[in-house]
Amino acid sequence: MEANGTEREYIRRHHKHALLDNQCSSTLVKHIQAPVHIVWSLVRRFDQPQKYKPFISRCVVKGNMEIGTVREVDVKSGLPATRSTERLELLDDNEHILSMRIVGGDHRLKNYSSIISLHPEMIEGGRIGTLVIESFVVDVPEGNTKDETCYFVEALIKCNLKSLADISQRLAVQDTTAST
């Protein structure tokens, strides 16, 4: 999805990654028809990424949900990996920003880091929705091109964002019906 002017300005200021010659990066945008507090309740759970990330089957956290906390995630079969070790770099509940870095695992995503941020926006019917912006940078594995690497990572993130949208929108409907 193409970013509009406001989105491009935010991305330019906050989703910057220093890029080396052997790395690729990309930024993805998703509009979700649910308020930020509902979407953030899923995203901020560094200890439970499987709540919306369909390729993760299990997560074990080492730490207290502060900067430096490490999680070991088990990846579902079908992907070229079985586990990943990830470090929490930033968790800002006020600005709705989470950043993480992959620090190990049996996959080829070396020096991977990502930033995901959530922003309130007006959607059709005057309701409040959420703009989700996720950006990443990763080394290009030997034997792959930048395009191949970006395509693979973007496909994973798109699946995660679609799942995040589906679950958030379902929770928003439940929240609306519960309050009536």
Backbone torsions as a table, in degrees:
resi	resn	phi	psi	omega
1	MET	NA	134.8	-178.0
2	GLU	-77.5	136.0	179.3
3	ALA	-80.5	140.9	175.8
4	ASN	-83.2	-177.7	-174.8
5	GLY	-59.0	-45.3	179.6
6	THR	-63.5	-43.9	179.5
7	GLU	-63.1	-44.0	179.9
8	ARG	-60.3	-40.7	179.7
9	GLU	-64.9	-43.5	178.8
10	TYR	-63.1	-45.3	179.9
11	ILE	-59.8	-45.0	-178.4
12	ARG	-58.6	-38.5	-176.3
13	ARG	-84.5	-35.3	-168.4
14	HIS	-115.2	-17.9	-177.7
15	HIS	-112.6	49.6	179.5
16	LYS	-91.9	134.7	174.1
17	HIS	-125.9	132.8	172.2
18	ALA	-72.1	126.7	-172.8
19	LEU	-112.3	128.0	174.7
20	LEU	-92.4	168.1	-178.2
21	ASP	-59.6	-33.0	-176.4
22	ASN	-95.7	24.0	-178.1
23	GLN	-124.7	158.8	171.3
24	CYS	-129.3	158.4	178.1
25	SER	-148.3	162.1	178.1
26	SER	-160.9	161.6	176.4
27	THR	-129.2	130.6	179.1
28	LEU	-117.3	147.9	-177.3
29	VAL	-125.8	137.5	177.4
30	LYS	-138.0	131.5	174.8
31	HIS	-97.9	126.6	-177.1
32	ILE	-120.0	132.8	-179.3
33	GLN	-87.0	64.3	176.8
34	ALA	-157.8	149.2	-179.7
35	PRO	-67.5	156.1	-176.7
36	VAL	-54.4	-42.5	-174.9
37	HIS	-61.1	-32.3	178.9
38	ILE	-74.2	-46.5	180.0
39	VAL	-63.3	-44.4	-178.8
40	TRP	-62.8	-33.5	-179.9
41	SER	-60.5	-25.4	175.9
42	LEU	-88.9	-47.8	-175.1
43	VAL	-62.9	-41.2	-173.4
44	ARG	-70.0	-12.3	-177.3
45	ARG	-80.4	72.6	177.2
46	PHE	-55.0	-28.0	-179.0
47	ASP	-82.8	-7.5	-179.2
48	GLN	-141.4	57.5	-178.4
49	PRO	-64.4	-23.0	-179.5
50	GLN	-66.3	-10.6	177.1
51	LYS	-62.8	-28.4	176.8
52	TYR	-137.4	-8.2	178.9
53	LYS	-95.7	105.9	-170.7
54	PRO	-67.5	-15.7	-178.0
55	PHE	-92.1	0.4	179.5
56	ILE	-105.7	127.9	-178.7
57	SER	-99.9	-26.9	-175.6
58	ARG	-156.4	151.5	179.2
59	CYS	-142.6	132.1	175.2
60	VAL	-122.7	125.4	-176.0
61	VAL	-102.3	139.2	174.2
62	LYS	-117.3	100.3	-178.7
63	GLY	136.6	-175.3	-172.9
64	ASN	-113.9	35.1	178.5
65	MET	59.5	40.3	174.2
66	GLU	-122.3	172.0	179.4
67	ILE	-53.4	130.9	-178.9
68	GLY	98.7	-11.9	177.1
69	THR	-59.4	138.4	-179.1
70	VAL	-114.4	140.9	174.8
71	ARG	-124.7	144.2	172.7
72	GLU	-106.9	119.5	179.2
73	VAL	-112.7	141.2	172.7
74	ASP	-95.4	132.2	-177.6
75	VAL	-97.5	137.8	178.7
76	LYS	-66.1	152.8	179.7
77	SER	-62.4	156.4	-177.9
78	GLY	107.9	-18.7	175.9
79	LEU	-104.7	157.6	-179.1
80	PRO	-79.8	52.8	179.2
81	ALA	-169.2	161.2	173.4
82	THR	-122.5	-21.0	-179.3
83	ARG	-153.4	158.9	178.5
84	SER	-146.0	141.4	176.5
85	THR	-110.5	124.7	-171.0
86	GLU	-131.3	143.4	-176.5
87	ARG	-115.3	133.6	175.5
88	LEU	-75.4	120.3	-178.9
89	GLU	-98.1	-33.8	-177.9
90	LEU	-157.3	135.8	173.4
91	LEU	-140.2	103.9	-176.2
92	ASP	-116.3	103.4	-178.2
93	ASP	-71.5	-23.2	179.1
94	ASN	-77.9	-44.5	-178.4
95	GLU	-92.4	-6.6	-179.0
96	HIS	58.8	57.1	179.1
97	ILE	-128.2	133.1	174.2
98	LEU	-129.7	133.2	176.4
99	SER	-128.8	139.2	178.3
100	MET	-139.6	160.7	179.8
101	ARG	-134.6	137.2	174.2
102	ILE	-83.5	126.7	-176.9
103	VAL	-115.6	-0.3	178.6
104	GLY	179.8	176.6	179.1
105	GLY	135.2	174.0	-177.9
106	ASP	-102.6	49.3	-178.9
107	HIS	-133.3	-178.2	-176.3
108	ARG	-106.1	13.7	-179.9
109	LEU	-89.1	78.0	-178.6
110	LYS	-86.6	141.9	-179.8
111	ASN	55.7	35.7	178.2
112	TYR	-80.7	131.5	170.2
113	SER	-140.8	149.8	-179.6
114	SER	-142.0	156.5	175.0
115	ILE	-130.7	131.3	174.1
116	ILE	-124.4	132.2	179.4
117	SER	-132.2	149.0	-178.1
118	LEU	-119.8	141.2	-176.3
119	HIS	-140.7	132.8	177.0
120	PRO	-68.2	145.2	175.8
121	GLU	-149.9	154.4	176.5
122	MET	-82.3	135.0	176.2
123	ILE	-119.5	178.5	-175.6
124	GLU	-52.6	147.1	-179.2
125	GLY	77.6	11.1	178.3
126	GLY	72.7	14.2	179.1
127	ARG	-84.8	162.6	178.1
128	ILE	-92.4	128.7	175.4
129	GLY	-121.4	-168.9	-178.2
130	THR	-131.8	131.4	170.6
131	LEU	-95.8	121.8	178.2
132	VAL	-108.4	129.4	177.3
133	ILE	-121.6	123.1	177.2
134	GLU	-127.0	129.0	178.1
135	SER	-126.7	156.2	-179.9
136	PHE	-147.1	162.5	169.2
137	VAL	-139.4	142.4	-178.1
138	VAL	-154.3	150.4	173.5
139	ASP	-68.1	144.9	174.2
140	VAL	-84.8	118.9	-179.0
141	PRO	-64.3	148.9	176.5
142	GLU	-58.5	134.1	-179.3
143	GLY	93.8	-5.8	177.6
144	ASN	-118.1	159.4	175.0
145	THR	-97.6	166.6	174.7
146	LYS	-58.9	-43.4	-179.2
147	ASP	-61.5	-43.8	179.5
148	GLU	-62.7	-44.0	-178.4
149	THR	-64.8	-47.5	179.1
150	CYS	-62.6	-41.6	-179.8
151	TYR	-59.5	-45.0	-179.2
152	PHE	-62.6	-50.2	-177.8
153	VAL	-66.2	-42.0	177.9
154	GLU	-59.8	-39.6	179.2
155	ALA	-62.4	-42.0	177.5
156	LEU	-63.0	-46.6	-178.6
157	ILE	-64.7	-41.1	178.0
158	LYS	-60.0	-41.0	176.4
159	CYS	-63.1	-43.9	178.5
160	ASN	-61.7	-43.8	-178.4
161	LEU	-68.5	-36.3	176.8
162	LYS	-64.7	-44.1	177.7
163	SER	-63.5	-42.3	177.2
164	LEU	-59.0	-43.7	179.3
165	ALA	-64.2	-47.3	-178.2
166	ASP	-59.8	-47.7	-177.5
167	ILE	-68.9	-43.3	-180.0
168	SER	-62.1	-43.5	-179.1
169	GLN	-66.4	-37.2	176.0
170	ARG	-65.0	-42.7	177.9
171	LEU	-65.1	-36.6	179.3
172	ALA	-64.8	-40.1	177.8
173	VAL	-64.6	-43.3	178.2
174	GLN	-62.9	-39.7	179.4
175	ASP	-63.8	-41.4	-179.6
176	THR	-67.3	-45.5	-178.2
177	THR	-69.9	-31.0	179.4
178	ALA	-71.3	-27.5	-177.4
179	SER	-91.4	-1.1	178.2
180	THR	-99.1	NA	NA
